[in-house]
Amino acid sequence: MKEPIQLMTNPPESANVPAQLVKELRERTGAGFSDCKTALVEAKGSLEAAIDVLRKKGQAAAQKIAVRQATEGLIGHYIHAGGKIGVILEVNCETDFVARTEDFQRLCHDVAMHIAALDPRFIRREEVTSEILDGEREIYRAQARATGKPDPVIEKIVNGKMEKFYEENCLYEQHFIKDESVTVGELVNQMIAKLKENITIRRFVRFKVGEGATPAEPPAAAAVPAS
């Protein structure tokens, strides 16, 4: 005699994830529906923990894709209200198809707006020259010595201030102006994971009216003819 088939009385965990929570996670991260649902199951329904799950997966995906060549893309721009600050930047991807997507174009616009607001000096920490780093370390070291703290403590203070220097001056390290829970680098990684192409910010220039201008040379005095 065959044993009776037992019906499943408890639905799978994924069925218990509220659709509204999935929607909120999608809005905050830009990840796909199934990825958000899976992350929420893994995080046991915690929105913040699910964001961390997606971040880690996005970073892992980005690392695998980052070796691929990105030669397509867009020149993005942003002009701040009032026309006093403007940014032009180049963001690269692998195909013209992705460059024309709404997600990629929004990324270009948002990063340009971020640059206009926070004025980074570099794109990545690797671009900071050794001369600049040595100069910053000496300043921080002198400030720490003035407090009378022992050398091991001074070095910890200097290292902490250097991390803060990167966060304030390197675009990829800065917290994204529209969502400070992520850095610009993490934002790019999220888009890499979503669009399945390598994406990189190649270069940018930021203009501010009157910044860096040199005073005009006074006109040369007219020669006075000899009498």
Secondary structure, 3 states (H helix, E strand, C coil): CCCCCCCCCCCCHHHHCCHHHHHHHHHHHCCCHHHHHHHHHHCCCCHHHHHHHHHHHHHHHHHHHCCCCCCEEEEEEEECCCCCEEEEEEEEECCHHHHCCHHHHHHHHHHHHHHHHHCCCECCHHHCCHHHHHHHHHHHHHHHHCCCCCHHHHHHHHHHHHHHHHHHHEHHHCECCCCCCCEHHHHHHHHHHHHCCCCEEEEEEEEECCCCCCCCCCCCCCCCCCC
